[in-house]
Structures are given as structure tokens and as C-alpha cells.
């Protein structure tokens, strides 16, 4: 091997090492992303998981039936997933995000203070600022609103 070929090989090795170390430094600089399992629907056709990166927790929902992925940003770990709907709650914005898999769209319900999961695939949404309670029946795809509710109590026994 002559000097010219040796210089060429050395230059390529140095360039390769520079690219490798620069790429790793960028990955370390931006931090790590954690993936956390969440739920799988009864049919196995919808799955959800959380990705956590730079203190932002996003809920990813994969709909294998329609080959689609939804991302709900900055939601709490309190989520609901079945074969009809997925719900994610943004506690800071007081918003509930509702994915309807049949319509393939995301709706936002504003001013939700808290979510309570009830038995028989039902959910209760507390909209204290509007004095409303919404009862969601997931099986029947039905939303019932109770107005002028000042206080309520749920007996969990």
C-alpha cells in the first residue's frame, strides 16, 4: 500500500469516528425517551403507550384496524382504551381528549376537573366550573349531561 492510499484510509477512519462520536453526543445532549406500556383493547386491535421525553408525557394510541396512530400531548396516566373510544386527560389544561375510532377523529371536552371510571364501562366527567356532570356510556356510545349539579357523592361500595 502506498502513502497516498494510507492517507486516504486514515482520513476516512478519522471522519467516520468524528461522525459516530458527534451523533452520540447529540443523542446524549437531547436526553432519553422512555416508553411505558399502557393498555390493550379487548380485541387487541388498539394499543396505547406513553412516551416521556423532556418532562413531556404523550399518550400514543395505535389503531391497527385503520392503520392509524394518534398522539395526545401532555396527558396524565389516567386514560381509558376500548375498541370504540380512547380517552386522555390533560390535567393542566383541564381538557379531556376523546378519540372515536369509528369516526377516526379526536374531540376535546373542555373544563373537565376530574374523571372517575365507573362500573359497566361508564365514566363520569366532573365539569365543576359549569356545574355539569357528564356520564359516558362507552358500550352504547352515549353521553348524558346532568346540569346544575353543585355537589355530588359517589358510593364506591
BELGINOR-V856912 format. One line per field, one symbol per residue. burial: b if it has 9 or more other C-alpha atoms within 8 Angstrom, else e. A space follows every 10 residues. Layout:
# BELGINOR-V856912
burial=???
This chain:
# BELGINOR-V856912
burial=eeeeebeeee eeeeeeeeee eeeeeebeee eeeeeeeeeb beeebbbbbb bbbeeebbbb bbbeeeeeee ebbbbbeebe bbbbbbbbbb beebbbbbbb beeeeeeebe bbbebeeeee bbbbbbbbee bbbbbbbbee eeeeebeebe eeeeeee
